[in-house]
Amino acid sequence: MADAALRLTGRGALSGADGQQLDGATVTPVAADPALRRHLLDEGRWPGAPDEVPLDTAHRLDVTPDSNVRLHRADGTTVTAHLVGTLDGGGAPSLAGHPILRVPDSAVEQCAAAVTAAQLDVRLQPGPPARTPPRPCAPPSATAPRSAPGRRP
């Protein structure tokens, strides 16, 4: 195995500069390993700092990369994040219509409510599969009793 990441998922809200709020955003982490990222960037770049985020429905907030969005955190506070990219929106069909906000891995629990461990993403090491040595078969013991169904040894 080359890498693994526990994917936490929660619900949150966000708003643009005009105060328009989108409730019901799915908040998930940006995987540190690019091979484990589920979305493609449509525009901009992946976040490189804790206050940077990409969003798939930026058009609904009338924001573009290099804009600020407000994250309404689970504890009732808000924090300003810098929008650095837009996602392609090709996520899971179950999330269709819901905004998807990617935050740094360490910020999911701070930015979302009802956080759950949704899945474990695994990237396997390239190469041939590891070989398991065969188990030696021990011959039956000469002193071990044998029995057949309905018979006693």
ABEGO torsion letter per residue (X at the ends): XABBBBBBBBBBBBBBAAGBBBBGBBBBBBBABAAABABBBABEBBBABAABBBBAAAAAAGBBBGBBBBBBBAAGBBBBBBBABBBAGABBAAABGBBBBBBBAAAAAAABBGBBBABBBBBBBBEBBBBBBBBBBBBBBAABBBBBBGBBX
